[in-house]
Amino acid sequence: MQYLFTAIYTTNSTGTVDVSFPDLPGCYTQGLNMTDAAKKAEAVLCLCLFEMEQYGKAIPSPQLIDEIPITDTQTSSIVMTSTDMYHAHFSGKTESYDIDIPLWMSQLAKASNLSIAFLLENAIRSHVGLPIFDTQPMRITQEVEQVDIVAEPKPTVPIVDAPPQPLDAMESYRRKVLGITEESLEREPPKDRHKPKYAATSAAHLPEEIHFPVPVEDILSEESPYKVPAQAENQPSRLQRAHGYIFSAILMILTLVGAYFILFTNFPQNLRIAVTARIQAAQDDNHQTDPVAAEEANIITPPERNISEILQENFGNENMFAQIGILGTSINEPVLRDIGSDFYHTHNMRNIPSEYGAVFMKVGDISPGASGNIVIYGGFPSAGGQFSTLYRFLNPDFFAENNSITLITDYGPMQWQIFSFYVDYSDFDYDTETSPRNNARFLQNSMHETDIVVTEDDRVITLITEFETGARYVLHGKSR
């Protein structure tokens, strides 16, 4: 490839001349005088450009000589060079490629003494704009005198005069596997042993412009490589193809149904919740050495003194007024009155900031003769809060066997029959929408079936705990 670049010659006080190329930073040399510097300028420019070509670096477009400013001690000149000689003499490295060409073309190239690598290299050089070689160049890694290489013709020696050569191990093994003997080789004409597997009878399917320097019958095959292969005998029947289509259709339908459940329903979350609940239940069962005693311990009996006095004395919190327990769970906790701003969502029963929170009544009245529903919140189960074992009601058998909530107050025990449990992903406000007119909705939301009848005349208690952002366990019970 030929190039033109502008060189700047700077004369030093010692008489030497520095040479630089503004378009090629790092391309620099020095001469004893101007004549020496001009010779070295062409050599260093060619070497720099050759290195950039070898490593695939982008070669910039040269500036015009008038566009480059110079000082009084500098002169500028255009230097022309070509990297073709460097490529011919110093590009000794090669890289191998596996290429596939038709068999008849490969045999044609061999018969014409053509080098596939030489033809490929010339094609690439022509494509990128490099001059092509008339003859294959000799690659060297050190400077040697270039000489013309003329291939001498190979001496033709009759096969019958050649002394017999011993067979190598591979040829002996091949003959043994194929059952070839010396007698069969002698019966086979010598020419046939060197022919392809099939001998051609016609070349009518080839272009007319192709001229072969060797007989066609020694190159082509009987069956054209372009012939469409016959249909395989073991093609699937219509019934088999129909079965394949039906199976593909069923698989596609199942894929679409699964994608619908994953993208547009709460099925993945419910599945994860159910699996987590089973694991936690198994862990809790391992810690209960006596299940009967554990359940009896959760059945709260009324104390002799007021429950509020006992709780306030034990925990030092005047907001405690009752205690709640649920049969079959570890829930047996004091209940506090809400003091506003959901204070006990982020504070424990001793009014100390805590991620576990506390159990507090947000809506309702427990005094004698009071009516209306009650809403009680518990600590976060993910942080080990007080309502952490509500997950057990995900199991329908547990829901059916454990259906009692007990609330001990200063006015005596209050019993509630559990009729609904579900996981709520909505933004329903239970604080403002907990009136008895929503009792039927609470029953309808339950994830388990029940025979319990709930009307607007029933007083309902609602227990709520958020186990993850945007998801809550909700448990409802009606007054007995």
C-alpha positions, 0 to 999 in steps of 0.5 A, spaced: 500 500 500 502 506 498 502 512 502 503 520 502 505 524 509 508 530 510 514 530 514 517 536 518 525 537 518 528 541 524 535 543 524 538 543 531 544 547 533 549 541 532 547 541 525 543 534 526 536 534 523 530 531 527 524 528 523 517 528 525 510 526 522 505 531 525 499 526 523 503 520 526 505 521 533 511 517 535 514 516 528 520 520 529 528 519 526 534 523 526 539 524 521 546 527 520 544 532 515 538 534 511 540 528 506 541 523 511 535 525 514 531 525 508 533 518 507 531 515 514 524 519 513 522 514 508 525 508 512 522 510 518 515 512 515 514 505 512 516 501 518 511 505 522 505 504 517 507 497 516 507 496 524 500 499 524 497 495 518 500 488 522 496 490 528 490 493 525 491 500 527 487 505 524 491 509 519 489 517 519 488 521 513 494 525 511 494 533 512 496 537 506 502 540 507 500 547 507 495 546 513 501 544 518 504 550 521 512 550 521 517 555 525 523 559 522 528 553 523 523 548 520 522 545 513 516 541 510 516 536 505 512 530 502 514 523 503 512 517 499 513 510 501 510 503 500 509 497 505 509 492 500 516 490 500 515 489 508 509 485 507 513 481 502 519 480 506 518 480 513 511 477 514 513 470 516 508 469 520 502 465 517 495 462 520 492 456 518 484 456 515 480 450 514 476 451 508 471 447 504 471 447 496 468 442 491 472 435 490 472 436 483 475 443 484 480 441 489 483 435 484 483 440 478 487 445 482 492 439 484 492 437 477 494 444 475 499 445 480 496 451 483 496 453 491 490 454 494 493 458 499 497 462 494 490 463 490 486 465 497 492 470 499 492 474 492 484 474 492 485 477 499 490 482 497 486 484 491 479 485 495 483 490 500 487 494 494 494 491 495 498 489 489 497 481 487 503 477 486 504 474 479 508 468 482 508 466 489 513 470 493 518 467 498 517 468 505 523 470 509 525 472 516 531 475 515 534 479 509 537 474 503 538 475 496 532 474 492 532 469 487 528 466 482 525 459 483 524 455 477 521 448 479 524 443 476 520 437 473 519 431 477 523 425 473 518 420 471 520 413 473 516 407 471 512 404 476 514 397 474 522 399 475 521 402 482 523 397 488 517 395 492 517 399 498 515 396 505 508 397 507 507 402 513 503 400 519 497 404 517 497 401 510 497 394 513 492 395 518 487 398 512 488 392 508 487 388 513 480 391 515 478 391 508 480 384 506 485 387 501 490 382 498 496 382 494 492 377 489 486 382 489 491 388 487 494 384 481 487 383 478 485 390 479 488 395 473 493 400 476 489 405 473 483 404 477 486 404 483 488 411 483 481 413 480 475 416 484 470 412 487 465 413 481 467 414 474 464 420 470 460 418 464 458 426 462 460 433 464 454 436 461 452 439 468 458 443 468 459 450 465 462 450 458 467 455 460 471 450 465 476 447 461 480 441 464 487 440 463 486 433 465 481 428 462 474 429 465 473 421 467 479 422 472 476 428 476 468 427 476 464 422 479 458 418 476 453 421 480 453 429 480 454 432 487 449 437 485 444 431 484 438 432 489 439 426 494 433 420 494 428 421 499 430 416 505 426 410 506 425 411 513 421 418 513 416 418 518 409 416 516 403 421 516 400 419 523 407 420 526 407 427 524 400 428 526 402 426 533 408 430 533 404 436 531 399 435 537 405 434 542 407 441 539 401 444 540 399 441 547 406 444 549 405 451 547 398 451 550 401 449 557 407 454 556 402 459 555 398 457 561 404 457 565 406 464 563 399 467 564 399 464 571 406 467 573 405 474 570 398 475 571 396 471 578 399 471 585 400 463 584 408 464 584 407 468 591 402 463 594 406 457 592 412 460 595 408 462 601 406 455 602 412 452 601 415 457 607 409 455 611 411 447 611 418 448 612 417 453 618 411 448 621 416 442 620 421 446 624 416 448 630 414 441 630 421 439 632 422 444 638 415 441 641 417 435 645 410 435 648 404 437 643 398 436 647 402 440 653 404 446 648 397 447 645 394 447 653 399 452 654 396 457 649 389 456 652 389 462 656 385 462 663 382 468 666 387 471 672 384 472 679 386 480 678 385 484 673 389 482 667 391 490 665 394 491 672 398 484 671 400 486 664 402 493 666 406 491 673 410 486 669 412 490 663 411 497 666 407 500 660 400 503 662 397 502 655 396 494 656 389 492 657 388 485 655 392 479 652 390 475 646 391 467 644 390 463 639 389 455 639 395 451 636 400 457 635 405 460 639 401 467 640 400 468 647 401 476 647 399 482 651 395 487 647 396 495 647 392 501 646 394 504 639 397 511 641 396 514 634 401 514 628 402 506 628 407 507 634 407 500 636 409 498 628 416 500 630 416 500 638 416 494 642 411 493 648 416 497 653 416 503 648 423 502 645 424 502 638 424 495 635 423 492 628 419 487 631 413 491 633 408 489 638 401 487 638 396 493 639 388 494 637 387 500 632 380 499 631 374 497 636 372 497 643 371 491 648 367 495 654 361 491 656 355 493 651 360 495 646 358 493 638 362 494 632 368 490 629 375 490 632 382 490 628 388 488 632 395 488 628 401 484 630 409 485 629 412 483 622 413 475 622 419 476 617 423 480 623 420 474 628 414 478 631 408 476 635 404 474 629 409 470 626 406 463 626 399 465 623 403 462 617 400 455 620 393 457 617 395 456 610 394 449 611 387 447 610 387 442 616 390 446 621 385 451 619 379 446 620 382 444 627 384 450 630 378 455 630 379 459 636 381 466 638 381 468 646 381 475 648 382 476 656 380 483 658 378 486 665 371 484 663 372 477 662 374 472 656 372 474 649 371 468 645 372 468 637 370 463 632 375 463 626 372 463 619 376 466 614 384 466 613 387 469 606 393 473 604 392 480 602 395 483 596 391 489 596 391 496 599 384 495 602 384 499 609 381 495 614 381 501 619 376 505 615 372 499 612 371 494 618 364 495 619 359 489 619 357 490 612 364 488 610 363 481 614 360 477 608 366 480 604 371 477 609 368 470 609 368 470 601 376 472 601 378 466 605 382 461 602 379 455 605 372 453 605 368 453 611 360 451 614 360 457 618 355 463 617 357 470 618 352 476 617 352 483 619 349 482 626 356 478 628 361 482 631 368 480 628 375 481 630 381 481 625 388 480 626 393 483 621 400 482 620 405 484 614 410 479 612 413 482 606 412 489 603 405 489 600 403 482 602 399 481 609 396 475 613 389 476 615 385 472 620 378 473 621 373 470 627 366 472 629 364 473 636 361 466 640 
